[in-house]
Amino acid sequence: MKKVLVVLLVMSLCLIAGQTMAAKVMTPESLDGATVVDAEWVKQNEGKVMVFDARKKGEYVEGHIPGAISVPCKEKSEKSVDFDPSKDKWDMSKYPSDKNASIVVYCNGVKCWKSYKSIVRLAKDGYTNLYWLRDGFPGWQEKGYTVE
């Protein structure tokens, strides 16, 4: 009986550890079809690029990069480079019809996959001037830049 309990305890701990690790999967450092930029680059290019916030609407309301447009990524797919975009949802009508427009997308930093997935979707839809603020809103705040 003790052996069974020990085995069950070890299996439970392994399962919990695995879920914790999965929740902390970092996004890749690069992304085909987009240029990775930092908060300083976005600040220097204000007015020259359109900025989109892929976070939940409530997070956007609490604070966002000035001028950013909220296009939440309703994420149902895995947090993986091989995710299935058909499982996720976006309001694509909020993005410009001009596929050559310069677009920056961000979310909650390097462990948030919403902006990554949004950029992948935009690239698949034919957008050509994509910029990924991988450090996201936390990177913007760390620089001390203004938020709305």
C-alpha positions as CSV (number, residue, x, y, z in Angstrom):
1,M,0.0,0.0,0.0
2,K,2.8,2.4,0.9
3,K,4.4,1.8,-2.5
4,V,1.2,2.6,-4.3
5,L,0.9,5.9,-2.4
6,V,4.5,6.8,-3.1
7,V,4.1,6.1,-6.8
8,L,0.8,8.1,-6.9
9,L,2.5,11.0,-5.1
10,V,5.5,11.0,-7.4
11,M,3.2,10.9,-10.5
12,S,1.1,13.8,-9.1
13,L,4.2,15.9,-8.5
14,C,5.5,15.2,-12.0
15,L,2.2,16.2,-13.5
16,I,2.1,19.4,-11.5
17,A,5.7,20.2,-12.5
18,G,4.9,19.5,-16.1
19,Q,1.9,21.8,-16.1
20,T,3.9,24.6,-14.5
21,M,6.7,24.3,-17.1
22,A,4.1,24.3,-19.9
23,A,2.6,27.5,-18.5
24,K,6.0,29.2,-18.7
25,V,7.0,28.4,-22.3
26,M,8.7,31.4,-23.8
27,T,8.0,32.5,-27.3
28,P,10.7,32.1,-29.9
29,E,13.3,34.9,-30.2
30,S,12.5,35.4,-33.9
31,L,9.5,35.0,-36.2
32,D,9.4,34.4,-39.9
33,G,7.6,37.3,-41.7
34,A,8.2,39.8,-39.0
35,T,11.0,42.0,-37.5
36,V,11.4,41.7,-33.7
37,V,11.6,45.2,-32.2
38,D,11.9,46.7,-28.7
39,A,10.0,49.4,-26.9
40,E,12.5,52.0,-27.9
41,W,12.0,51.3,-31.6
42,V,8.3,51.5,-31.2
43,K,8.6,54.8,-29.4
44,Q,10.9,56.2,-32.1
45,N,8.4,55.2,-34.8
46,E,5.3,56.6,-33.2
47,G,3.0,57.9,-35.9
48,K,4.8,55.9,-38.6
49,V,3.4,52.5,-37.6
50,M,0.1,51.2,-36.4
51,V,0.2,49.5,-33.0
52,F,-2.1,46.7,-32.0
53,D,-2.6,45.2,-28.6
54,A,-3.4,41.4,-28.7
55,R,-4.1,41.2,-24.9
56,K,-7.6,40.7,-23.4
57,K,-9.9,43.7,-23.6
58,G,-9.8,44.2,-19.8
59,E,-5.9,44.3,-19.8
60,Y,-6.1,46.9,-22.6
61,V,-8.5,49.0,-20.7
62,E,-6.2,49.0,-17.6
63,G,-3.4,50.4,-19.7
64,H,-1.9,50.2,-23.1
65,I,0.7,51.8,-25.4
66,P,-0.7,55.2,-26.5
67,G,-2.7,55.0,-29.8
68,A,-2.7,51.2,-29.7
69,I,-5.8,49.5,-31.1
70,S,-7.2,46.5,-29.2
71,V,-7.5,43.3,-31.2
72,P,-7.6,40.6,-28.6
73,C,-6.4,37.1,-29.6
74,K,-8.9,34.7,-28.2
75,E,-6.4,31.9,-27.7
76,K,-7.5,28.2,-27.7
77,S,-4.6,26.6,-29.5
78,E,-1.3,25.4,-27.9
79,K,1.4,27.8,-26.9
80,S,3.8,26.4,-29.6
81,V,5.3,27.5,-32.9
82,D,3.2,24.7,-34.4
83,F,-0.1,26.0,-33.1
84,D,-3.3,25.6,-35.1
85,P,-4.6,29.2,-36.0
86,S,-8.0,27.8,-36.8
87,K,-8.5,27.3,-33.0
88,D,-7.8,31.0,-32.2
89,K,-10.1,34.0,-33.0
90,W,-9.4,37.6,-33.9
91,D,-11.5,40.5,-35.2
92,M,-9.4,40.8,-38.4
93,S,-11.6,43.7,-39.6
94,K,-9.7,46.0,-37.1
95,Y,-6.5,45.6,-39.1
96,P,-5.9,47.8,-42.1
97,S,-7.0,46.6,-45.5
98,D,-3.6,47.8,-46.9
99,K,-1.4,44.7,-46.6
100,N,1.7,46.9,-46.9
101,A,0.8,49.0,-43.8
102,S,3.5,48.9,-41.0
103,I,2.0,47.0,-38.1
104,V,3.4,46.4,-34.6
105,V,1.7,43.8,-32.4
106,Y,2.3,43.2,-28.7
107,C,0.9,41.4,-25.7
108,N,2.2,40.6,-22.2
109,G,5.9,39.8,-22.9
110,V,8.0,36.8,-23.8
111,K,5.8,34.2,-22.2
112,C,2.6,35.5,-23.8
113,W,1.8,33.9,-27.2
114,K,-1.0,36.2,-28.3
115,S,1.1,38.7,-30.3
116,Y,3.2,35.8,-31.8
117,K,0.0,34.1,-33.0
118,S,-1.4,37.4,-34.3
119,I,1.7,38.1,-36.3
120,V,1.7,34.5,-37.8
121,R,-2.0,35.0,-38.8
122,L,-1.3,38.5,-40.3
123,A,1.7,37.1,-42.3
124,K,-0.5,34.2,-43.6
125,D,-3.1,36.8,-44.7
126,G,-0.5,38.5,-46.8
127,Y,0.7,41.5,-44.6
128,T,4.3,42.3,-45.4
129,N,5.5,45.0,-42.9
130,L,5.1,43.3,-39.6
131,Y,6.9,44.2,-36.4
132,W,6.7,42.1,-33.2
133,L,7.2,43.8,-29.9
134,R,8.2,40.5,-28.2
135,D,8.8,42.2,-24.8
136,G,5.3,43.5,-25.0
137,F,3.6,45.9,-22.6
138,P,6.0,45.0,-19.8
139,G,8.9,46.0,-21.9
140,W,7.2,49.3,-22.7
141,Q,6.5,50.0,-19.0
142,E,10.1,49.1,-18.0
143,K,11.3,51.9,-20.1
144,G,9.0,54.3,-18.2
145,Y,7.1,55.3,-21.3
146,T,3.6,56.8,-21.1
147,V,0.6,54.5,-21.0
148,E,-3.1,55.3,-21.8
